[in-house]
Amino acid sequence: MKKFWDIFLIILVGVLILGYYPFHNQLSFFLFPSNSDRVGELTKLLLSILGGIGIFYGLIISNRRALITEKSVIKQGEQLELSRKSQIDERFKNAIEHLGNDKEPIILGGVAELYQIAKEDKYKYSEVVFNILNSYIRSETSIYKKTANDFNSTVIRTIITYLFKIDNNNPFIGLEADLSSSNLAGQTIEFCNFENANLSFAIISSMKNCILDGANLSSVEVQSSFFEDNSMRGIKTFSSRFRFIEFKNTIFKNKYFSEGNKEIFSATFINCKFFDVSFDELDIYNTIFICCMFNNCSFKETTIIESKFLVSNLSDITFSETKYLTKCDFLGNEFNNVSFKCVVLNVNFKGCRIGNKENIYIDIEKYLLESLENKMNFKPQDLYLINNIDCKFIEFTKADSKEIADLFKTLCEIKKLPRSGKN
């Protein structure tokens, strides 16, 4: 195209100049018949045309230069982008190598570099970095190989903060973690998002202001810690065990409340305290609460079936909006301002008392002995029971006491690890 315009303009200029001399008299008379200086006017016209052609050609030259400059800039940009990507790849490689170092500062530097790379190139690196650091936590804190004293807690805590901190600029938002079989004992985790995370078979410590909605906590072990201001909607708790945990302002209600999409809440709670906790809209099945304390907790739209509340204290609790309460044991409990205004079917209230003992019963045998010595001091109407069918309101027996003591001992035994697991 460039040659076309060059040739065309050269030919045009040549035709104008060469045709001017032999035909200027006839052409000037044709164009300016009444003007005495018709030749001069024709010359002016020719020069104007040649000047316009010159300007037009100048514009063509300028456009060509601009295109050349633009292509040069694009090429330089592509080269810079390739160089940048090459540098990121090199940084990524070095950061991965740092994770295998024995020195804490070098490992932390590698973690920080991986986080920065994920922020700089989210689409290429965020998921890769996320999975690598998840794998690092699993391998370094594996419950099959290591105890809490065998790994660097500072490094693990730093990685958890980077991966799960609640921040709109976090490059890992929406990614689902796999921290299964991880030993997180001793880690105080705050303001982190573990939504839909796989924490099965993990050992977990304290959590505060965290999101655990939809998380898999099956066979998880939580001991001697606190769970405060957490959202735990729709968690999976099959065969989970919680010991000496203080739950405050925690939501256990279903994440999605629909009949076809409800998670079964099944776990064991030993020596736990529940303050202002929501158990709303759950199917609580085969769950054990032993030596626990409940204060101002909610069970709205909840179904409680084949579960046990043993030697526990319930204060300021109403089951009036509970759907069903059936085939459950409330053995040896103390009640203070508790209402069961719901359908209560085949529930055992043996050895229960009206009282306000606000401690966790660590010496269960002593408490059970007291239960045998103290007579029941309430009647069914004291619990505001309605629709109570096939319920038992009788004294504790020694056999009941031994059964609960044996169950408590069994539940407190250290769980055996599964035969195989993820490193």
Secondary structure, 3 states (H helix, E strand, C coil): CHHHHHHHHHHHHHHHHHHHHHHHHHHHHHHCCCCCCHHHHHHHHHHHHHHHHHHHHHHHHHHHHHHHHHHHHHHHHHHHHHHHHHHHHHHHHHHHHHHCCCCHHHHHHHHHHHHHHHHHCHHHHHHHHHHHHHHHHHHHCECCCCCCCCCCHHHHHHHHHHHHECCCCCCCCCCCCECCCEECCCCCEECEECCCCECCCCEECCEECCECCCCECCCCEEEEEEEECCECCCCECCCEEEEEEEEECCECCCCCCCCCCCCEECEEEECCEEECCECCCCEEECCEEECCEEECCECCCCEEECCEEECCEEEEEECCCCCEEECCECCCCEEEEEECCCCEECCECCCCEECCCCCCCCCHHHHHHHHHHCCCCCCHHHHCCCCEECCECCCCCHHHHHHHHHHHHHHHCCCCCCCCCCC
